[in-house]
Amino acid sequence: MRIAPFVVIGVTSLALAACQGGPTNQQVGIVSGAALGGLVGNQFGSGSGKVAATIAGGLVGAFIGNAIGVSLDAQQQQRAADAQFEALETGRPGAPVDWQQGGARGEVIPGPRYRVNSYECRDYTHQIWIDGQPQTARGTACRQPDGTWRPVN
């Protein structure tokens, strides 16, 4: 029996519940983090391990999304995403791309470009300061045919 559809249904249910009366930053962070984490986790498993990786990725993503969502509003999250795109698209390896929006700030440090099959990829570190404490995410993103960068781990 495949569990992945149930994970999708669960995440969708959380998303719909969060919309009751307008979602909070924390709810948006949890749901977005869970969805992205599940997508990333899904890239690593195979067979029955794929389901476990998807669920684990969703849980880790929800935890990280919760921490960021508690403190970042929609404009701050958009500025962080814009800086990450800029770093991946045009940033020099090792040179931080800083961002600041309201009371939040962060930096994205891209690594060198490399190829995986037909995809151009980059490792990156995105550090966000929340209440003076750094929250660090490290990952790899690959450019998709439509020009977007998709996290792969």
N, C-alpha and C positions, 0 to 999 in steps of 0.2 A: 504494500500500500504506500502510495506517495504522500509524504507529509507536506511538501512544499506548497501545494494549493491551500492547505489549512493555515500555513504561516502567512500567506498572502491575504487570506480572509481575515486572519487575526489583526494584521497590520492595518488593513482597510477599515476594520471595525474600530480600531483605536483612532484612526484618522477621522472617521465620521463622528465618533464620540467627542473628540477634541473640538469639533466644529460647533457643538451645542453651545450657544451663547458666545461664540467667538473664541478661538483657541488662544491660549497663552503662549508666550515665547517658549516656555518649558515644554508644553505639549507639542508644539511644532518641532522643536529640537529632538524630542524623543522619537516621534514618528518619522521625521526625515532621516535621523541617524539610523533608526532601525531598518528603514527601507534601503538606504545606501549600504549599510553594513551587511544586510542580507544579500544584496547584489554582489558585493565584493566577496563575501564568503562563498557564494555560489560558484565563483570562478576557480576555486581551489580544490573542491572535492570531486570525486567520481563515484558512481554507483551509490551505495548507501552512505558513503562518506560525504557526498555532495549535500545531502539533506542536513547532516550534522554541521557541516561547514556553513551552510546558509543560516541555520538557526544561531550558531555561535556568532557569526558575523552580525546578525540582527541584534543580538543581545549586547555585544560590544558597541555597536553603532548607537543603540538606544542610550547606553550609559554615557558615551561621549556627547551625543546630541543633547542629552539632558543637561550636562554640565555647561555646554555652550548656550543652549536655548534659555537657560535660567537668566542669563545676563545680557544676551545680545538681542536687540529688537530687529525687525525685518530690514531696516536700512543698514544696520551694522552687519548683519549676515550677508546682505547684498554686496557691501563694500569689501568684505572678506573674500567673497567668491570672485569679485572683479579682480582683486589683487592676485588671487591664486591663478586666474586665467592669464593675467598679464605676465606673471612670473614664468608660467609654463610656455607661453607663446613667445615672449621676447626677452625674458630675463637671462642675464649672463650667469653661468654656473657659479654658485657660491655667493652671488651678490643678492642681498635681501631686497625684496620689494615690500616696502612698508605701507601700512594703511592705518587710518584713524577715522573714526566716525563717532561723534559724541564723546562719551567717556571711554569707549573701547578702542583698543589698538592691537596691532599684530604685525607679523612679518612672514613672508613666504620666501624660502630659499630654495631655488631650483638647482638640480644637479645637471650634469652634462646630458646632452641628447644621445640616444642610442636607438637601434632598430631591433624590433622583435617581429620576425616574419616581415609583413609589409607595413607594420605600424611604427611610427616614430613615438618614442617613450621618453619620460624623464622621471627621475626620483625627485621628491621634494619634502621639505619640512615646513609645516605651517604652525607657527606659534602664536597663540592668542593670550593676552593678559586679561584675566578676569579677577576683579578685586585685588589687583596687584600680584596675583599668582599666575605663573605661566601654565598654559594647557598646550601640550605639544602633540601634533599628529604627524606621523611620517607615512609616506605612501609613494606609490608609483602611478602615474597617469599616462595613458596613450591617446594620441590624437586619432579621432574617428574620421571617416570619410567626409562627414558634414562639417569638419573643422573644430568640433568640440573636443574637450579633453575628458576622458572617462577614467576615473580611478580604477585600478585593477588590484590593488592590495593596500 
